[in-house]
Amino acid sequence: MGNKQTIFTAQQLDAYQDCTYFTRKEILRLFYRYRDLAPQLVPLDYTNHPDVKLPYELIGSMPELKDNPFRQRIAEVFSEDGEGNMTLDDFLDMFSVLSEMAPRDLKAYYAFKIYDFNDDDFICKSDLEKTLNKLTRNELTEDEVRMVCEKVIDEADLDNDGRLSLEDFQHMIVRAPDFLSTFHIRI
Amino acid sequence: MPPKKKSDLAISVEEGMEVDATDSGSEDEARRRSRNRRVKPQRKVKCVSDDDEDEEEDEAPRKRGRKKRAKPQDSDEDDEEDKRSVKNKGSKAPRSRAAKVEREDDSEDERETKKKAGKAVPKKEKEEKNLEKKGNVKGKEEKEKDAEKNKKKKKGKLSSSSSDSSSSDSAEESLSEGEIEALKEQVEEKKQLIATLRNKPWRMKRRLLMLKEAQDFVEKFEGALGKGKGRKFYAFKVMMTKKLIKFKRDFENFKTACIPWERKIKEVESHFGSSVASYFIFLRWMYTLNLVLFGFQFGLVVLPEIMMGLPYGSIPRKTVPREEQATAMDLSVLLDFGGYSQYSFLFYGYYNNEKMIGLLKFRLPLSYLLVGIGIFGYSLMVVIKSMARNANEGGDGSDEGDFIFSWKMFTSWDYLIGNPETADNKYASITTSFKESIVDEQENQKDENIHLRRFLRVLANFLILWCLGGSGYLIYFVVKRGQMFAQMNKEDLTWFQKNEVEFVMSLLGLVCPPLFETIAELEDYHPRIALKWQLGRIFALFLGNLYTFLFALFDDVNEKLQNEKLIKNATEWALQEYQANYTAYFNTTAVPPQVVNPADVIRGPCWETAVGIEFMKLTVSDIQVAYLMILIGDFGRAVLVRFLNYCWCWDLEAGFPSYAEFAISDNVLGLVFNQGMIWMGAFYAPGLVGLNILRLLSSMYYQSWAVMACNIPHERVFKASRSNNFYMGLLLLVLFLSLLPVVYTIMTMSPSFDCGPFSGQDKMYNVVMDTINQDLPSFISNIFSYATNPGVIMPAVLLMVLAIYYLNSVSKGYQQANKDLKKKMQIARDEEKNRRNNKDSTNQVMKDLEDLLPNKSLIPPPAEEEEETPIDVVVSKGKKSLKTKQGAKQDGVNLERDVSLAAPNPRAPVTHGPRPRERPPVNTRGPLPGPGRGRGRGGPPR
């Protein structure tokens, strides 16, 4: 309890609680997780907003992420600099979105960003191919990959522009029975 | 053309997230604010100097300012620079993109940099800002107040050293009714923003900033609202809501802190995927349910009887009979729930039939009955509630077939996996499933062996039915034999003969599921479907066993009832004899009550306790077998495989025995049926719920240890999907099935005459009747008698049936409508596709009209033609040139907009609601591909 006061002020904790889906305890736990990644870098006192960033190599080595084929994308999407280097805010943001409490729409939005590898705000064929290759570790032949990608676009592309916009993606993903149960990380 | 794309995205984001209402408001305001600020940059600079003490809460923006100090300070007039900085930030996306939408000549980002530039002035600036805000509110309604606004601004500037309250006070005075309304609206808006802030796809920093702004705003103006009399009340209300929010948050915190085993489950989840974890979550859920049941049972039945009822040894039902006393404390007897435990509060027979006990006049028999039924009521409610919640969460699932590949692509990775081995399995299973789908897609059906497969499936089902029948018969046979043994002298029986029923049932539960699994290999289903089949079959097995057991038990009970009548007659006869003897001996009719040691009284068999003991034994043996199986089947096997592998002739780990997989279906069903037994037995053995809690608690630790220590992840890791509701459905069914026998006994069987809370009654429910008739006011009993009148019940049932029918047909109507809409969408899509493929027939309306008017008078006017060409040229030139072009044309006619407004595509699929006018409809569907633009506007020149 005494510890709590020195890391964040009460207002900070309240603000974080307003901005994420976490409770006080979880925020502190996340902070310690964050700190454990690099104890020498992260100070124990966050009351004056130290400007600390952890490099992607550390973030990606978390047990929650290290086996995830999309870990780099996740880190990139949630980090402010787009290269996977995360501040504590980014870190909280990431797990807030991936928490169980986050609504489907928000998750869908970030899932879209994660699968949009080239950041052009559309999931185009190359994004799909990348996703598929990451999912299957390049074990499908080129023909198969092409076919699957075509099928996906055929299924989900509502406006027929040959790529998936956010709306297409949301339309498709909100109907998926497994999306909510799989697109979350328990921390 | 990046800027345009970005704006598109931003629009759709706002749409998708439903932020329009709150967001645009704040956005507007921000813009206004910034514009105002822009008017007087010098003033701000001045302020920098005179304000050096900062509030702690302002540190966020300040910090950012520090970080970005390198950024151009004079960004006011440097649009291009700003754009570049946005681009540098890369995917900093929604925020800056959203800003771009709002940009007309000024962008939010710019504003921000400005804010950063003026980093040292936060307090002063805010004060000013707030004043401006107020000014804006007014400005919205009454433009002529501009002069006043300026004055106020100046005032704010002058009073920079004065406190917030004084300035706001001075401002308040000039508020009129309409302004207050507007202000109130804004405050509400801000509050709304605070509440929904976490749903916005913004960066944390922006969220924090917005939060603080909103909070400050609310803080500042909430007090100003309400005047005169209402003001205090308003302030009070505000304070109370604040307190309430705080309390709610603390309560939430407390609640989540109370959820146990979160980390354990997480660990399992990361190793085995969500399907195995779903079992543990189910186990935890069950545990909480049982805790509540235990609370009822213990608090309202067991505790009152122990605290206020007669102590042990005072009456016959609470005393071990004389002939059993010698062995009553033996462990073997106690473990069989004989001896002292039989005559303890664990069982029905212990409870006294005294109507009211203790100082509180607690009606124990009534409470016993109501708790017995209340347990069912509560469980039913909870199960149905969670089922409904699960159903809401898990998508509508109506268009299963529409998105096979998309779902596989985007939802097949389980983000919970945090274990390399599981991840490997997952990769493999995803690859396989993709390959399967591809093959399915290519061939659609494998025709050659469908007959064989069908035959195998029928054969498998036949075999399984045969097994089920056999096991049912076996149990019936064993129970009958058990009754025969029960007639015999207890000392002659071996341990096996005494526990035959439990033994056989556990054995069946042990042998049959793997057998079914082996048989199911024949069928070759997808694992998720196979799991359901397996669940269904084991369910049938358990259910059959349980019901056979129950029927045999009821036979037994009936026999006991006959027996009891004889004993009852015998006791009555003994009493009469005693009285007659007494009268004859002492020659008096005033017979004192017979003094007999409670241990020596003749007593009936007390069938309720016997049933309770059966259930207790069954539960205990179930626990034993389950735990032993884990120890031998999982742990022993794992140890063997692990250590014998060094000196064995083949690879044990990869080869035949291997490590065990966690059997989800068996475990879930074991849990469900265990719960069914608890529900059934709890009425006869109040201690059963407590026992079950111990079991669940221990198995949580034991199983999670076992699964981590000795099991390997499933070879084909599959997701739990919505099988959670499937478990719940099973539970509901079991609940209903276990409700039946209990209600049957309560309604029809007559309770034992000398034990339990209902002794002496003809029927158990008479307790309720008596209470209603005797202890409640007479009008209530009148109401009750009316309510139970068939004349009332029949119409009520009829009404319910009608309601069900109505709701059913309504839901069918909705389904139909849904289907129609889907069909329409499909048609629209196909049409679009066709149109794209052969561009000759692009515009349907045009085409129709052309058919009507063959002279082709409807070919697009040449004026547009001219406009169209430059765009196409621009597009072909590439992104950059378009941007410059747009920039050049910015103040002139927005070319693109005009063009697209001139001829919107009349047949575009409606994928979103109406939106603000000024945005070109084509834009909303994504950026325009070059040729696509032509498509919207009539056929190309022929």
Contacts between the chains, C-beta under 8 A, distances in Angstrom:
chain1	res1	chain2	res2	distance
A	9	B	56	7.5
A	11	B	56	8.0
A	11	B	57	6.3
A	14	B	249	7.9
A	15	B	208	5.7
A	15	B	211	5.7
A	15	B	212	7.1
A	17	B	249	6.4
A	18	B	194	6.3
A	18	B	197	5.9
A	18	B	198	6.8
A	18	B	211	5.4
A	19	B	197	5.8
A	19	B	198	5.6
A	19	B	204	6.2
A	19	B	207	4.3
A	19	B	208	6.0
A	19	B	211	6.1
A	20	B	198	5.9
A	20	B	204	7.9
A	21	B	198	6.0
A	23	B	252	6.1
A	23	B	253	4.4
A	23	B	256	5.0
A	23	B	257	7.5
A	24	B	253	5.3
A	25	B	253	6.4
A	25	B	256	7.0
A	25	B	257	5.8
A	26	B	256	7.2
A	48	B	59	6.3
A	48	B	63	7.9
A	49	B	59	5.7
A	49	B	60	6.3
A	49	B	63	4.6
A	51	B	63	6.8
A	51	B	66	7.9
A	51	B	67	5.9
A	63	B	270	7.0
A	63	B	418	4.8
A	64	B	270	7.4
A	64	B	418	5.3
A	65	B	418	7.9
A	66	B	418	7.3
A	67	B	417	5.7
A	67	B	418	5.8
A	67	B	419	6.6
A	67	B	420	5.7
A	67	B	422	7.6
A	67	B	423	3.9
A	68	B	413	7.3
A	68	B	415	6.4
A	68	B	417	7.3
A	68	B	423	8.0
A	69	B	413	6.6
A	69	B	427	7.9
A	70	B	413	7.1
A	76	B	91	6.9
A	77	B	91	6.4
A	80	B	89	7.5
A	80	B	92	6.4
A	80	B	203	6.3
A	80	B	205	7.6
A	81	B	89	7.4
A	81	B	90	7.2
A	82	B	89	7.0
A	82	B	90	3.4
A	82	B	91	4.5
A	82	B	92	6.9
A	83	B	90	7.9
A	89	B	203	7.4
A	89	B	204	3.6
A	89	B	205	6.0
A	89	B	208	7.5
A	90	B	203	7.7
A	90	B	204	6.7
A	92	B	204	6.2
A	93	B	203	6.9
A	93	B	204	4.6
A	96	B	198	7.0
A	98	B	415	6.7
A	103	B	199	5.8
A	105	B	16	6.1
A	105	B	17	5.7
A	105	B	18	7.4
A	105	B	199	7.4
A	106	B	17	7.2
A	106	B	199	5.7
A	106	B	200	7.9
A	106	B	201	6.1
A	108	B	16	7.7
A	109	B	13	6.8
A	109	B	16	6.7
A	109	B	17	6.8
A	109	B	201	4.7
A	110	B	201	6.8
A	111	B	410	6.7
A	113	B	91	7.1
A	113	B	93	7.2
A	115	B	410	6.5
A	119	B	90	6.7
A	119	B	91	5.2
A	120	B	5	7.0
A	121	B	5	5.7
A	121	B	6	7.1
A	121	B	8	7.4
A	121	B	9	4.4
A	122	B	926	7.1
A	128	B	409	6.8
A	131	B	409	6.1
A	131	B	410	7.6
A	132	B	409	6.4
A	132	B	434	7.6
A	135	B	409	7.2
A	135	B	412	6.7
A	135	B	413	6.1
A	135	B	427	7.3
A	135	B	430	5.2
A	135	B	431	7.9
A	135	B	434	7.9
A	136	B	427	6.6
A	136	B	430	5.9
A	136	B	431	4.3
A	136	B	434	6.2
A	137	B	427	5.1
A	137	B	431	7.4
A	139	B	427	7.9
A	139	B	431	4.8
A	140	B	431	6.8
A	140	B	434	6.4
A	140	B	435	7.3
A	144	B	434	7.4
A	144	B	435	7.4
A	144	B	438	5.6
A	147	B	438	6.4
A	147	B	441	7.6
A	148	B	405	5.7
A	148	B	409	7.2
A	148	B	434	6.3
A	148	B	437	7.9
A	148	B	438	6.8
A	151	B	404	7.8
A	151	B	405	4.2
A	151	B	441	7.0
A	152	B	405	4.7
A	152	B	406	4.9
A	152	B	409	5.4
A	155	B	402	6.3
A	155	B	403	5.1
A	155	B	404	7.2
A	155	B	405	5.9
A	155	B	406	4.9
A	156	B	403	6.3
A	156	B	406	4.5
A	158	B	825	7.8
A	158	B	829	6.5
A	158	B	909	6.2
A	158	B	911	5.6
A	159	B	832	7.4
A	159	B	908	7.7
A	159	B	909	6.6
A	159	B	911	7.0
A	159	B	925	4.9
A	159	B	926	6.4
A	160	B	829	7.0
A	160	B	832	4.9
A	160	B	833	5.7
A	160	B	836	5.7
A	161	B	925	7.5
A	161	B	926	5.4
A	161	B	929	6.3
A	161	B	932	7.0
A	165	B	12	6.9
A	165	B	925	7.8
A	165	B	926	5.0
A	166	B	9	6.5
A	166	B	12	5.2
A	166	B	13	6.8
A	166	B	16	6.4
A	167	B	12	5.6
A	167	B	15	7.8
A	167	B	16	6.8
A	167	B	911	5.9
A	167	B	912	6.9
A	169	B	410	7.7
A	170	B	16	5.6
A	171	B	911	7.3
A	172	B	403	5.3
A	172	B	406	4.9
A	172	B	407	7.6
A	172	B	410	7.5
A	173	B	410	6.2
A	173	B	411	7.2
A	174	B	395	6.8
A	175	B	395	5.2
A	175	B	396	6.5
A	175	B	397	7.4
A	175	B	398	7.7
A	175	B	399	6.1
A	175	B	402	7.7
A	175	B	403	6.6
A	176	B	395	6.2
A	176	B	403	7.0
A	176	B	406	7.9
A	176	B	407	4.7
A	176	B	410	7.2
A	176	B	411	4.7
A	177	B	394	5.2
A	177	B	395	4.7
A	177	B	397	5.4
A	177	B	721	5.5
A	177	B	722	5.5
A	178	B	407	7.1
A	178	B	411	4.6
A	178	B	412	7.7
A	178	B	719	5.0
A	178	B	721	5.5
A	179	B	395	7.4
A	179	B	407	8.0
A	179	B	410	7.5
A	179	B	411	4.7
A	180	B	393	6.3
A	180	B	394	7.6
A	180	B	395	8.0
A	181	B	274	5.7
A	181	B	719	6.6
A	181	B	720	6.4
A	181	B	721	7.3
A	182	B	274	6.8
A	182	B	411	5.6
A	182	B	412	7.6
A	182	B	413	6.7
A	182	B	414	4.7
A	182	B	415	5.8
A	182	B	416	7.2
A	182	B	719	6.1
A	183	B	411	7.1
A	183	B	415	5.7
A	184	B	415	6.1
A	184	B	416	7.1
A	185	B	415	5.3
A	185	B	416	6.4
A	186	B	262	7.4
A	186	B	265	7.6
A	186	B	266	4.5
A	186	B	269	6.3
A	186	B	416	6.3
A	187	B	266	7.8
